[in-house]
Structures are given as C-alpha cells and as structure tokens.
Amino acid sequence: MDAWKIEEKKRFAGEKKPSMKRRSEINNYYGRHIYMLTLTVEGRRPLLGKLEGDEKTARIIPTPLGKEVVRCWAVIPKFHPELKLLGFQLMPDHLHGLLFVREEMEEHLGQVVSGFKAGCNKAYRGVMGEAVPHLTPTEAQDPYAYAYEAASPLPLPSQCRLKKDDRSHGLLFERGYNDLIAKGYDMLPRLTAYINDNPRRLAIRRAHPDFFRVRFGIEVAGQSYAAIGNRFLLQHPEKVQVQLSRSLTSGQIVEKVQHYLSLARQGAILVSPTISEGEQAVMRATLDEHLPLIFLTPLGFNKFSKPGHQYFEACSEGRFLILAPWEHQNEQMPLTRAMCLTLNRMTKQICEL
C-alpha cells in the first residue's frame, strides 16, 4: 500500500488499539509471498476437533464441521490457482494454514480468506444442532478451550442471524485473521514445524496448565507483573542477578557464561532481562543446559499470550518464569536506556527477596 494511502486511512481509523490481526503497512497482500494464517473460532469454542493422545502421540480428531473446514481449505486453489497450499493444522478452536502466493493476485489476500470463511460458514449452518464434544475437567482448564455442557448443541440458525450493524462477529470464525509473512524460504521449515507441533503443544499445556496460564497482578517487591511459567521460582532462597556490560569482549562473555552456569548448577536461580549480548548468551546457555531461569521481558502479555517456541519446553518442565512489568503492546517498542535501567532495578529487587 502506498504511504499516502496509509496516512489517509490513519486519519479516519481513530485510536490505534492492540490487535494481533493488524495488517502489515509495508505489504500490499497481492504480491508473491509465503503466509502463515491463523483463524480463531468465535468465542474460542472447540467446534473443529478434539485432542487425543499424550505429549508423544497427540493428534486432533476432526468433528464433522472440522472435516468440512479442511475440505474448504483444500479447494482454495480451485478458485485461486495463483495460490499453492503448503501446510495446514486443524485445532479444536482455531486453525493454522500455510500458503504461497506464487504470482500477483487480482484479489487482496483478505478476499481469499473471506471466501474461505464463507464456505466454512455454509458448512457451519449445515451441521447446526450437532452436539459439541464434552470437555473433561482437565480440558476445561485450558485457557484456549470453551467449556460446554455434554449435550450442548451448536447455536440454532436463528441465533446466528446478525444485525446489519453488528460488525463484532464473523459467525464460525472471529472477524479478521492473523498473518505472519515469511521473510524467506529458509523460514518455511520453521513455520511448518510450528504448525505441525501444535497438537503436542496443546497436550503439554493441558498436562501442565498452571505453567502456561497467564497470571496478572502478581506482586513482587512492590511491582505488579503479568507472569507465564513456574511462579514458585520466585520463592527460591538463592537468586542471582545476571547483568553484563555491553563493552565485554567475546572472551570475557565466555568466562561470564561459565561463571553463571556454575552458580546455576549449584542451585541458584538466574534472573535477567537479557538486554546485552552477554546476558543473552547466558540465557541461551542456561536454557540449553535445562537450568532454571527468571526472565523479565519488556513485552507485555494479553490473556491469550503463550511462551515462544524457544521457551515452551522450559516452561513445560517448570524451570522457566517470564515476568512482564508493562502492559501488552502489539508492536515491539524500542528499548530505551530508561527502560533498561528500570528492568535492571526490578531484577535486583527480585533477587533481594
């Protein structure tokens, strides 16, 4: 989209709100790109499938509606031959799809998604009245699940008629969609691995729900945090602040890494905002050795936040805690000197508990 068009739209858009569904301002969504799309069921109801198996055998068994959604995805190239489907993963309350725009499209990607949603909505209406699978108590604790009664039917057609001015609902799926644009072909294997790993990650979250549920208003040394991970790490009697100067040489960083790893192996909990290159090296080494760590992040959480891929396994094993002192922002804010000093001060206070 041209810069002047972006600025023109901003004039009428009102206050910018945090959203995971905002489109990129530097991409026109017509040209050649690889996208990972995420669509979420309205109300996060588990209408599309049911998780079966444990952390090693996890898989999603699609409902009749889920099978129709899979079919609708598979026929997208029939209507848009310039697209190639690269991957797909159905989950109980959302889906991930990988597609490749091979050549310039006549329609915006959003129109492609709208057509897919229209087909899914038609299928949704066709299976009205079918019972939704009952959630077990463990499943009901999942923050991404919607607790239904055993025999609760899908909404009746009359309940799904939307008022003309009601723009908050999209029938089966929420309005809008999330997209991640691959920055190169080398990113494709990582995206494919991520979507294929979703059932296993859901099984892990359900096996250890408390380590993945976002907690707000956690008071630590007079500061309120949002937290993901094992909060009991805060109660450990020996916590060590990791703070390394940006001026350290590579050789000095190696020495510092070994120093902090030695402390962690002896039972200390390392605490760091991982700002400098040396602090980041300590964090990587600590995670690689499966040692415990408390990480202060400048990025806030919303209620659906979850640990990134590199932190997921550490959270599942109860050896990682992420603390966010500031509110969630969709866009990564530049880390100022004042913010760095504040994070270091907070880290010191946590270690003095």
QUITABEL-V133682 format. One record per helix or strand. SS is the DSSP state (H for helix, E for strand). FROM is the first residue (numbers start at 0). TO is the last residue. If there is no record, write none. Layout:
ss->SS from->FROM to->TO
ss->SS from->FROM to->TO
This chain:
ss->H from->2 to->12
ss->E from->32 to->40
ss->H from->41 to->43
ss->E from->48 to->51
ss->E from->58 to->61
ss->H from->63 to->73
ss->H from->75 to->78
ss->E from->82 to->89
ss->E from->93 to->100
ss->H from->108 to->125
ss->E from->130 to->130
ss->H from->136 to->139
ss->E from->152 to->152
ss->H from->156 to->159
ss->E from->172 to->172
ss->E from->177 to->180
ss->H from->184 to->195
ss->H from->197 to->206
ss->H from->208 to->210
ss->E from->214 to->219
ss->E from->222 to->228
ss->H from->230 to->234
ss->E from->238 to->240
ss->H from->249 to->264
ss->E from->268 to->271
ss->H from->276 to->287
ss->E from->292 to->296
ss->H from->308 to->315
ss->E from->319 to->323
ss->H from->336 to->350
